């Protein structure tokens, strides 16, 4: 194993900076993974902008990245269930590097014959969407509305809901050209546009009752329209704010329909909780990935040396699925 590695850092300007740094050791409860691919998330661009000193950011250097795939090359004391040489995918800060030190609870075996680029595109989406469905008390036979469903994470949400037995999945997108993509992912109904008619279209698709569970990635006005589109005693889970964090809702819709409202962010502040959410993927979701019933959509793969181009692609908002970095 080499003594040093290449990693990407933010906090010095508007782009990531490649640095040579020491390879970390695997401490108690940790594994060291030789990274073969790492996937970009919208949060990567947001965190980079917030740290950019040239535009008023904090100017504090940090190692970037959140999800990865590769092989385990070392395990620390107290680690069970993870073996050296095992192909794994996982989620952990500082993953834009040739080696990642991760909590052993935050990695999963790569299902089946999935390649590293595909595997790196899965952890965040799988844990977020499946975890949100669980918080929404989803059961087979129920209907699901997914806003922002053409995002990389939303596309996985559509597939997971269908695999788990959703009767009807309604997906929203602002872009008409993505309607076919959503249909191919398994959406039964696709609502295209800014969302003025969302309530009416969802009620029409559900016989006037509304959906049982909402997974909202958009926030803003669209979130407010989801409330009257949810059936009595239904569940809404806000996951993201692709539009904005602020939303003005009609409390009558919340109260008279007896709705259950949850917000979620499966971050790294609660390692045990994140480990439990990842473990929840093992019984049904990972086998479906191995069988090809759940597959990530990969937009483009860039070598690490072209990370600036990958970042530019992310910033356009035009990517169809995940943008991936291949590690040298």
N, C-alpha and C positions, 0 to 999 in steps of 0.2 A: 504494500500500500504506500502511495507517495506521501510525503510530509506536507505538501501544499496542494491547493486546488484553486480553480478559477471560480469566482462568485460575482454576482451582480449586486451593486450597492446603489441606493438612492440617497438623497439628501445633500447632493453637491450641485445640482442643476436640474434642468428639465428632462434629462435622459438618465438612464442607468449607467453606471461606470463599472467596468470589469476590473477586478482586483485579484491579486494572488494572495491567498490567506492560508493559515494552517488548516489541515484536515482535523475536524474535531474527533474526540474520543467518545465512545459510547459509555455513559455513566450508568448508575443503578436505574433499572427500569427502562433503559433506552436501547435503541438499535441504531446502527450506522448503516446507511443505504448508499450504494453507488448509484447515483441518479443517471438514468438514460434519457428521460424526457420530463419536462415540467410544463404545466399549463398556465396560461394567463387568465386572470379574473378581472372584472371591472374594478375591483378594489385596488388592484395593482396600480392602475393609472391614478386613482383618487389619492392613494397614500403618497405616491411619488409627487404629485402636484402639491400636496399639503406640506411636503418636506423641502420643496424647491426654494432655496434662499433667494434666487434671482427674481422670484415673483411674490415675495413676502412670506414664504414658507418658513418652517422651523429651522431648516438648515442643519439638522442632526442626522448624520449618516446612519444607515440601517441596511441590513442585508435583505434583499427583496424575495418575494415569492411565497406561495401558499400550498401548492399541491404538486405531486411528483410521482414517478414510477421508476423502479430500478431493482437491484438485487441487494439483499442483506449481506454485508461483508463483515459485520461484527455485532455481538450482542453483549449488553452489560449485565452486571449481577442482578439476579432476581427476575430476569426475563424468561417467560415460559410461552410456549405456543408459537414462537417465531424462530426459524432456523437460519443459520448462515447458508447462503446460496439460494434462498427462497426468493422468487419473484414477487415483489409487493408493490402496492400503490398506497399512497397515504396523503395526509394533510398535515402541514407543519410550517410555521414561519421559517424564513431563510431557505426556501427550497430552490431558488435559482442558483444552484451550485452543483459542482460535480459530486459532492458528498453531502448528505443531510443526516443530522442527528435528530432522531424523533422519539417521542414517547411510544413505547411498544404497543400501547392501546390505540394508537392513531395510524396504524398501518393494517392493511388487509391483503390477503393473497390475491394476486391477479387472476381473475376467473378464466378458466379455459386457456385458449390459445391467443387471447387478446394481445396485440402488440403494445409496446411501451407508450407510443404516442396516444393510442386509444385509452390505455389504462390511466395515464396521467390526466386525462380529461374527465375522469369519472368521480373521484372521491368527493369533492365539494358538492357537485350536483346530486349525487346519490344520497349523501347523508342529509342534505338540506331538504330535498323534496320528500324523501321517505320519512324523515323526522317530522316535517310539517304535516304530512298526512296522518301520522300517528297522533300528533297534538290535536288535529282536527277530528279525532275519533272516527276516522274513515273505516268503513266496512264494505266488503264485497257487495256489489249490487247497488251501491250509492252512486250519485252523480257528482262530478267535480268540475269546477270552473278554475282555469289557470290563466291569470292575466300575464301579459308579457311572455306568452308561451313560446314565442319564436326565439327567445334567448337560449343560450347553450344550456343553462340550468332548467329553464322552462320546458325545453324539448325532452329532457330526461324525466321531468315531472309527468308529462303526458304519457310517456311509455310506462313509467312505474305505476301510475294509476290504472292503466289498462291491464298490466300484468297482474295487479292485485284484485282485478275483477270489477272495475268501475263500469257501471251500466252506460253512462254517457259522460264523455269528456268534452267540455267546451274550452277552446283556446282562443285567446285574443292576440292580435298583432296590428300594428299601425300600418304595415306595409303589405299591399296586395300581392306582391311577388312572393311573399313567404307563406301564402295560403296553402300551396301545394306541399311545402315542406312540413307544415303542421299536419296536414292530412296524412302524409306518409309516415309521420311519427305515431299516428293513431287517433288524432283528434276527430271526434264524430261531428262536431260543429265548430266552424271557425268564424269568429267575428272580426271583421276587418274595419279599421278606422280609428278615429280618436276616442270613441267610446260613448258618444251621446245617446246611442240607441242600445247600449249594452244591456240594460235592465230588460227592455222589451224583448230583445232577441234571446236572452237566456230564459225568460219566462215562457216564450213560445216553444223553445226547445225542450222544456221540462213540463209541458202541459199546464202551465200557469202556476206551478208550485215553487219553482226556484230550485237551485242546486243544494245538495246536502253539505258540500264542503267547498270552500274557496281558498285557493293558494294565490295570494296577491304579491306580485313582484314589482308593481308599478307605483302604488300609493297615489297621492294627489286626488284629482277629481274622479279618476277611474275607481279608486277604492270606495269612494262614497257611493258610486253606482252599483257596487257589488252587494251592498246591504239589502236593498229591496229585491235583488236577484237571488237571495238566499232563502231557502224554505224556513218555515217556522221551526225553531229549535236547532237550526243549522249552525255550522261552525265556519268562522273566517280566520285565516292565519296570514298575517302580513309577514312577508319574507324580505322584500326589497323595496327600494324607492327609485326605480328607474326614471320616474317623472319627478317627484318631489316628496319630501318628508312630511309636509303639511297637508292635511286633508280636512275639509269641513263636512261633517256628516249630519244627517238628520237623525236625532236621537229617537224619534218615533219609530224609525225603521229598526233601530237596535232593540228598543224596548218591546214594542208591540209584536215583533216577530220572535222574541225571546232568544236572540242570537248569542252565540258564544264567540267572543273576540279574543284572539291571542296574537302576540307579537313574538318573533323568535329571531335569534342571532346565535348560531352555533359556533361561537368563537373559541379562543384558546384559554380564556380565563377560568374555565371549569374543565380541567383535563379529564376527570372521571366521567362527567356528563357526556363529553364529546366521545369518549371511548364507548359508552353505553349506546349512543346513537349509531356509531359505526358498527358495533356488534349486532345491532338490530337489522343490519343489511344481510347478515349471513344466511338466515333461514330461507328467504324467498328471492331477494333482489340479486344477490351474487349468482345463484344458479341461473336466473333469467339472463344475466349478462353472459355467462358461459354458453348458454344455448342460443345466443344471438337475438333474444327477444327484447333486450334493452341494449342499445348501442349509442355511444356518443356521436355527435356530428362534429367532425374535425374540419375546421375551415382551412387552415394552412399550417405547415410545419416549417419553422425557421431554425437554422443552426444558431447556436449561442452567439456567434460572432455577428449575427444580424439581428440582435435583440432590439435595436433601435427601429428597424423596419417592422418587427412584430408589434412593438408598442404603437407605432403609427397606425398600423392596421386596427389595433384595439380601439384607438382614439376615434376612428372614423364612425364606429357604431354600425358598420356595414357587414361585419363578419357573420357568416352563416355557421354558427357553432363555435367550437373552441379554437384558439390560437395556441400553438405548442412550440416550445423551445426544445431542440434536440441537443443533448449535451455531448461535448467532444470526449 
